[in-house]
Amino acid sequence: MDIKNRINGEVYFVTDTVVDWVDIFSRPLYRHIIIESLQYCQKEKGLIIYAWVLMTNHMHMIVGSSGENRVSDILRDFKKFTSKEIIRTLLVESTESRREWMVNRFEYAAKNDKKIKSYRFWQEGNDAQEIYLNDYFNQKLNYIHENPVKAEIVNREEDYKIVWPLIGLAEKDYWM
């Protein structure tokens, strides 16, 4: 393999999914918890986000890290915090029409897990695939860009792209 086609450093394609594929990110309130948490991870933990998309019930990212924190440690902390914060918000948000149903789903998902006290928000683990080659990076980047189109949320990729320069998550940020 040609050395110029290889990626140096720790870079991963990561997928995190809400238990039972609950469509919680269809609401801006919960999306903003994800965005603010990713910002914190960038600023305080050294998370590097190359690309990302937040769908209604899962997210994909291409990420790396700078500094001493490993990607796996950052993502563990991110999932722990967002899980607690989203559940806390859900429990106090009286205008959420699906609150009782969602709380029941998250409570049920936690019942057989001794590590969790009350609620499980994210499916266990990260589907993290290390990226070694530029070609694989580009394949995953295209997957992220095309995900909203394949899910029939939009007809064209550019209809889903929202650039958030103030957020600073990635050169281009993709989320609903």
C-alpha positions, -999 to +999 in steps of 0.1 A: +000+000+000+013+034-009+023+053+022+008+086+010-026+069+009-025+061+046-038+082+075-016+089+105-031+091+139-062+078+156-092+084+133-125+065+136-159+063+120-183+060+149-220+053+150-240+057+182-277+047+183-305+054+207-320+023+222-350+009+203-342+035+176-363+060+194-366+092+173-358+116+200-336+139+179-366+150+159-369+176+186-345+206+187-343+205+225-325+171+225-303+179+194-289+209+212-278+188+241-258+167+216-243+198+199-233+215+232-218+182+245-197+178+213-185+214+216-174+207+252-156+176+241-138+195+215-128+224+237-120+205+269-111+169+259-094+174+225-121+157+203-115+164+166-146+161+144-139+157+107-175+151+098-208+142+115-245+138+110-272+136+136-302+117+124-335+113+143-323+083+163-286+079+157-255+097+148-224+091+127-191+109+131-155+107+118-134+117+148-100+118+162-083+133+193-056+156+201-038+157+234-038+129+260-074+117+258-082+087+236-113+088+213-128+058+232-125+077+266-140+109+251-169+090+236-176+071+268-178+104+287-199+120+259-224+091+260-226+091+298-232+128+300-257+131+271-276+101+283-281+116+318-288+151+304-313+139+278-332+117+303-332+146+329-346+169+303-371+144+291-384+138+327-390+176+333-402+186+298-440+187+302-446+196+265-431+164+252-460+144+238-441+111+237-425+115+272-442+086+289-436+062+260-399+072+257-393+070+294-408+035+294-385+025+265-354+038+282-364+023+316-371-011+300-337-011+282-320-007+316-338-034+335-313-062+327-281-042+330-266-041+364-243-012+354-273+011+349-296+022+377-327+036+359-325+043+322-305+033+292-305+059+265-277+048+241-273+013+228-243-003+245-209+003+230-197+024+200-196+010+166-162+024+160-142+015+129-106+027+127-098+045+095-063+038+081-067+047+044-078+079+027-101+059+004-119+045+035-121+080+050-137+093+018-161+063+017-173+070+052-175+108+046-197+101+016-218+078+037-223+106+063-233+130+036-257+106+019-273+092+051-302+118+052-309+112+015-310+074+018-333+078+049-356+099+026-354+129+050-343+151+020-341+146-017-306+160-021-276+160+002-272+198+000-308+202+014-296+187+047-264+205+051-264+233+076-231+250+082-227+262+117-195+283+118-201+295+154-205+259+166-171+250+151-178+213+152-163+205+118-154+223+086-189+215+075-215+203+100-244+181+091-274+177+114-311+179+113 
